Amino acid sequence: MNVTLDQIQAPIAAEMEEFEKKFRQSMQTKQLLLDKIMGYIVKRKGKQIRPMFVFFTAKISGNQSEGPLPEASFRGAALIELLHTATLVHDDVVDESNYRRGFFSINALWKNKIAVLVGDYLLSKGLLLSLENDDYDLLKIVSNAVKELSEGELLQIEKARRLDITEDVYFDIIRQKTASLIASCCAVGASSAGADKETVERARLFGEKVGMAFQIKDDLFDYGTAEIGKPVGIDIKEKKMTLPLIYALQQADWLTKRRVIFNVKNNEGRKDRVQQVIDFVKQSGGLEYAIRTMERYRDEALAVLHTFPASASRTSLEQLINYTIEREK
């Protein structure tokens, strides 16, 4: 049965509505250009998956399964959105990207200098939000995730030059680049609801497993035809080594491996070379292997989730996991 995002969101619908209002207000500023850009950022907000993880985890970790959430949960969700948006704005500058999820990027509309300053502004706004409310635990969790994210990006850049990524290195990269953020959403949710350290760590581990499954799903899109706002073969064009390709290369003989790596290194955006790599991965069982690995992480995430008491929010989190790995975009 396909469950929609609105149905999954039902137990926290009121919180999501309240968060949206508070977040929009917090983004307002008296500086005209900045206010215009903040309005643009709020408008292109996406599915709001991150605040959902914060609120659901707060509900299952504290004693709020039925009652209202504390203000700290809303501040935690805002902190993650602010810091994550800051990293995305900076990423688009680094990648010289003109689009993000079907919208023009900040640097495409207002140039690099303004985009970097906007990223800095969002970062400082998040830090101040925490410091002004003494949310030191939340700030520590999210700052650690941003540190991990940066390290993961740099590790990927370093390895992309030589194309010698092993499975272990790949898992390190995605744990830092993607899973650390979802892990921080869940840890922030638990911490903001007053959970003890053991519960916060369990929530963090749950989020990390979900994040790993989520990223492998994203890597699989590179080989499909679904319309996802990410062109097919873009990872190959950008010389990113993802799990399907890493596995396929491990199974190949020396000559085939050399030919495929040559095509990745020298594809220069040529469709025929990219297609050859895609065909090689499909024929080598790379997709099936990645799907099995993704499903293993999903099962591990569910096992951690089931250590929390049953509730409507826990059920929604189960549905949210399945939604993220069954999505077509």
C-alpha positions as CSV (number, residue, x, y, z in Angstrom):
1,M,0.0,0.0,0.0
2,N,1.5,3.4,-1.0
3,V,1.3,5.9,1.8
4,T,1.5,9.6,0.9
5,L,3.8,12.0,2.7
6,D,0.7,13.8,4.1
7,Q,-0.6,10.6,5.6
8,I,2.8,9.8,7.2
9,Q,2.9,13.3,8.6
10,A,-0.6,13.1,10.3
11,P,0.7,12.6,13.9
12,I,2.8,15.8,13.6
13,A,0.7,17.8,11.2
14,A,0.0,20.6,13.8
15,E,3.8,20.8,14.7
16,M,4.8,21.0,11.0
17,E,2.3,23.8,10.4
18,E,3.6,25.7,13.5
19,F,7.2,25.1,12.5
20,E,6.6,26.5,9.0
21,K,5.2,29.7,10.5
22,K,8.0,30.1,13.0
23,F,10.7,29.3,10.4
24,R,9.3,31.8,7.9
25,Q,9.2,34.5,10.7
26,S,12.8,33.7,11.8
27,M,14.0,34.2,8.2
28,Q,12.7,37.7,8.0
29,T,15.3,40.5,8.1
30,K,15.3,44.3,7.7
31,Q,18.0,44.2,5.0
32,L,16.1,44.3,1.8
33,L,18.3,42.2,-0.5
34,L,18.8,39.6,2.2
35,D,15.0,39.5,3.0
36,K,14.3,38.9,-0.7
37,I,16.8,36.0,-0.8
38,M,15.5,34.5,2.5
39,G,11.9,34.6,1.0
40,Y,13.2,32.8,-2.0
41,I,14.9,30.1,0.1
42,V,11.7,29.5,2.2
43,K,9.6,29.3,-1.0
44,R,11.7,26.4,-2.4
45,K,11.7,24.4,0.8
46,G,11.1,20.8,-0.6
47,K,9.5,17.9,1.3
48,Q,10.6,19.0,4.8
49,I,11.8,15.5,5.6
50,R,14.4,16.7,8.1
51,P,12.0,18.5,10.5
52,M,9.7,15.4,10.3
53,F,12.6,13.3,11.6
54,V,13.2,15.8,14.4
55,F,9.5,15.9,15.5
56,F,8.8,12.2,15.2
57,T,11.9,11.3,17.2
58,A,11.1,13.8,19.8
59,K,7.6,12.2,20.2
60,I,9.0,8.6,20.6
61,S,11.9,9.6,22.8
62,G,10.3,11.9,25.4
63,N,6.9,11.7,27.1
64,Q,5.2,13.7,24.4
65,S,3.7,10.9,22.3
66,E,0.3,12.6,22.6
67,G,1.0,16.0,24.0
68,P,2.6,19.1,22.5
69,L,6.4,19.2,21.8
70,P,8.7,21.6,23.8
71,E,9.9,24.8,22.1
72,A,13.4,23.2,22.0
73,S,12.2,20.7,19.4
74,F,11.1,23.6,17.1
75,R,14.4,25.4,17.6
76,G,16.3,22.1,16.9
77,A,14.5,21.6,13.6
78,A,15.2,25.3,12.7
79,L,18.9,24.9,13.6
80,I,19.2,21.9,11.3
81,E,17.4,23.6,8.4
82,L,19.5,26.8,8.8
83,L,22.9,25.0,8.9
84,H,21.9,22.5,6.2
85,T,20.7,25.3,3.9
86,A,23.9,27.1,4.5
87,T,25.9,24.1,3.4
88,L,23.7,23.7,0.2
89,V,24.2,27.3,-0.7
90,H,27.9,27.0,-0.4
91,D,27.9,23.6,-2.2
92,D,26.2,25.2,-5.3
93,V,29.0,27.8,-5.4
94,V,31.7,25.1,-5.2
95,D,30.0,22.9,-7.8
96,E,29.2,25.9,-10.0
97,S,25.7,24.6,-10.1
98,N,22.8,26.8,-11.5
99,Y,20.0,24.6,-10.3
100,R,18.9,22.9,-7.1
101,R,15.8,20.6,-7.2
102,G,14.3,22.4,-10.2
103,F,14.9,25.9,-8.9
104,F,17.6,28.4,-9.8
105,S,20.4,28.3,-7.2
106,I,21.3,31.4,-5.1
107,N,24.6,31.8,-7.0
108,A,22.8,31.6,-10.4
109,L,20.4,34.4,-9.5
110,W,22.6,36.6,-7.3
111,K,26.2,35.6,-8.1
112,N,28.8,33.8,-6.0
113,K,29.9,36.6,-3.7
114,I,26.3,37.1,-2.5
115,A,25.7,33.3,-2.2
116,V,28.7,32.8,0.0
117,L,27.6,35.7,2.3
118,V,24.1,34.3,2.4
119,G,25.5,30.9,3.5
120,D,27.6,32.6,6.2
121,Y,24.5,34.6,7.4
122,L,22.4,31.3,7.6
123,L,25.2,29.7,9.6
124,S,25.5,32.5,12.1
125,K,21.7,32.7,12.4
126,G,21.6,29.0,13.4
127,L,24.5,29.5,15.9
128,L,22.8,32.5,17.5
129,L,19.4,30.7,17.7
130,S,21.1,28.0,19.9
131,L,23.3,30.3,21.9
132,E,20.4,32.7,22.8
133,N,18.4,29.8,24.1
134,D,21.2,27.9,25.8
135,D,20.6,24.9,23.5
136,Y,24.2,23.8,23.8
137,D,23.5,20.1,23.4
138,L,21.6,20.7,20.2
139,L,24.3,22.9,18.8
140,K,27.0,20.3,19.6
141,I,25.0,17.6,17.8
142,V,24.4,19.7,14.6
143,S,27.9,21.3,14.6
144,N,29.4,17.8,14.7
145,A,27.2,16.8,11.7
146,V,28.4,19.8,9.7
147,K,32.0,18.9,10.5
148,E,31.4,15.3,9.3
149,L,29.7,16.5,6.2
150,S,32.7,18.7,5.3
151,E,35.1,15.8,6.0
152,G,33.1,13.5,3.8
153,E,33.0,15.9,0.9
154,L,36.8,16.4,1.1
155,L,37.4,12.6,1.3
156,Q,35.3,12.1,-1.8
157,I,37.1,14.8,-3.7
158,E,40.5,13.3,-2.7
159,K,39.4,9.8,-3.8
160,A,37.7,11.0,-7.0
161,R,41.1,12.0,-8.4
162,R,42.4,8.4,-8.3
163,L,39.1,6.5,-8.6
164,D,40.4,4.0,-6.1
165,I,37.4,4.0,-3.7
166,T,36.8,0.7,-1.9
167,E,33.5,-0.3,-0.3
168,D,34.8,0.7,3.1
169,V,35.8,4.1,2.0
170,Y,32.5,4.6,0.1
171,F,30.6,3.7,3.4
172,D,32.7,6.2,5.3
173,I,32.0,8.9,2.7
174,I,28.2,8.4,2.7
175,R,28.1,8.0,6.5
176,Q,29.7,11.5,6.8
177,K,28.1,13.2,3.8
178,T,24.5,12.0,4.1
179,A,23.8,9.8,7.1
180,S,25.4,12.3,9.6
181,L,22.7,14.8,8.8
182,I,19.7,12.5,9.3
183,A,21.4,11.0,12.4
184,S,21.7,14.6,13.8
185,C,17.9,15.2,13.1
186,C,17.0,12.1,15.2
187,A,19.6,12.9,18.0
188,V,18.3,16.5,18.1
189,G,14.7,15.3,18.3
190,A,15.5,13.0,21.2
191,S,17.7,15.5,23.1
192,S,15.2,18.3,22.7
193,A,12.5,16.1,24.3
194,G,14.7,15.6,27.4
195,A,15.8,12.0,26.6
196,D,18.8,10.6,28.4
197,K,22.2,10.0,26.7
198,E,21.5,6.3,25.9
199,T,18.2,7.2,24.2
200,V,19.8,10.1,22.2
201,E,22.5,7.7,21.0
202,R,19.9,5.1,20.0
203,A,18.0,7.8,18.1
204,R,21.2,8.9,16.4
205,L,22.1,5.3,15.4
206,F,18.6,4.9,13.9
207,G,19.0,8.1,11.8
208,E,22.4,7.0,10.6
209,K,21.1,3.7,9.3
210,V,18.2,5.5,7.6
211,G,20.7,7.9,6.1
212,M,22.8,5.1,4.7
213,A,19.8,3.5,3.0
214,F,18.7,6.9,1.7
215,Q,22.0,7.6,0.0
216,I,22.3,4.2,-1.6
217,K,18.8,4.8,-3.0
218,D,20.0,8.1,-4.4
219,D,23.0,6.4,-6.0
220,L,20.7,3.9,-7.7
221,F,18.8,6.7,-9.4
222,D,21.9,7.3,-11.5
223,Y,21.1,4.1,-13.4
224,G,17.4,4.5,-13.8
225,T,15.0,6.5,-15.9
226,A,12.9,8.0,-13.1
227,E,12.4,11.8,-13.4
228,I,14.0,12.8,-10.1
229,G,15.6,16.2,-10.8
230,K,18.9,14.4,-11.0
231,P,19.9,13.5,-14.6
232,V,20.8,9.8,-15.3
233,G,24.5,9.2,-15.3
234,I,25.4,12.4,-13.5
235,D,27.5,10.7,-10.9
236,I,29.5,8.9,-13.6
237,K,29.9,12.2,-15.5
238,E,31.2,13.8,-12.2
239,K,33.5,10.8,-11.7
240,K,31.8,9.8,-8.4
241,M,32.3,6.2,-7.4
242,T,29.1,4.8,-6.0
243,L,28.2,1.4,-4.6
244,P,26.8,-0.2,-7.9
245,L,30.0,0.7,-9.8
246,I,32.4,-0.2,-7.0
247,Y,30.8,-3.6,-6.7
248,A,30.8,-4.2,-10.5
249,L,34.5,-3.3,-10.7
250,Q,35.3,-5.7,-7.9
251,Q,33.8,-8.5,-10.0
252,A,35.6,-7.6,-13.3
253,D,38.8,-8.9,-14.8
254,W,41.8,-6.5,-15.0
255,L,41.2,-5.6,-18.7
256,T,37.5,-4.8,-18.2
257,K,38.3,-2.8,-15.1
258,R,40.9,-0.7,-16.9
259,R,38.5,0.0,-19.8
260,V,35.6,1.0,-17.5
261,I,37.8,3.3,-15.3
262,F,39.2,4.9,-18.5
263,N,35.6,5.6,-19.6
264,V,34.7,7.1,-16.2
265,K,37.9,9.2,-16.1
266,N,37.7,10.4,-19.7
267,N,33.9,10.5,-20.2
268,E,33.9,14.3,-20.9
269,G,30.1,14.2,-20.7
270,R,29.9,11.9,-23.7
271,K,26.7,9.9,-23.6
272,D,28.1,6.8,-25.3
273,R,30.9,6.4,-22.7
274,V,28.6,7.1,-19.8
275,Q,26.1,4.6,-21.2
276,Q,28.8,1.9,-21.5
277,V,29.6,2.3,-17.8
278,I,25.8,2.1,-17.0
279,D,25.4,-1.1,-19.1
280,F,28.5,-2.7,-17.5
281,V,27.2,-2.0,-14.0
282,K,23.8,-3.5,-14.9
283,Q,25.3,-6.6,-16.4
284,S,27.6,-7.2,-13.4
285,G,24.9,-7.3,-10.8
286,G,25.9,-3.9,-9.3
287,L,22.3,-2.7,-9.0
288,E,21.0,-5.9,-7.3
289,Y,23.9,-5.8,-4.8
290,A,23.3,-2.1,-4.0
291,I,19.5,-2.8,-3.5
292,R,20.4,-5.7,-1.1
293,T,22.7,-3.4,0.9
294,M,20.1,-0.7,1.0
295,E,17.5,-3.1,2.3
296,R,20.0,-4.4,5.0
297,Y,20.4,-0.8,6.3
298,R,16.7,-0.3,6.3
299,D,16.2,-3.5,8.3
300,E,18.9,-2.5,10.8
301,A,17.1,0.9,11.1
302,L,13.8,-0.7,11.8
303,A,15.4,-3.0,14.4
304,V,16.7,0.1,16.3
305,L,13.3,1.8,15.9
306,H,11.5,-1.1,17.5
307,T,13.4,-0.6,20.7
308,F,11.2,2.5,21.2
309,P,7.6,2.1,22.5
310,A,4.9,1.5,20.0
311,S,3.0,4.7,19.0
312,A,1.5,6.5,16.1
313,S,4.8,8.4,15.6
314,R,6.8,5.2,15.6
315,T,4.5,3.8,12.9
316,S,4.9,7.0,10.8
317,L,8.7,6.7,11.1
318,E,8.5,3.1,9.7
319,Q,6.4,4.5,6.8
320,L,8.9,7.3,6.3
321,I,11.8,4.9,6.0
322,N,9.9,2.9,3.4
323,Y,8.9,6.1,1.6
324,T,12.5,7.3,1.4
325,I,13.7,4.0,-0.1
326,E,10.7,3.3,-2.4
327,R,10.5,6.8,-3.7
328,E,10.8,7.4,-7.5
329,K,12.2,10.9,-7.0
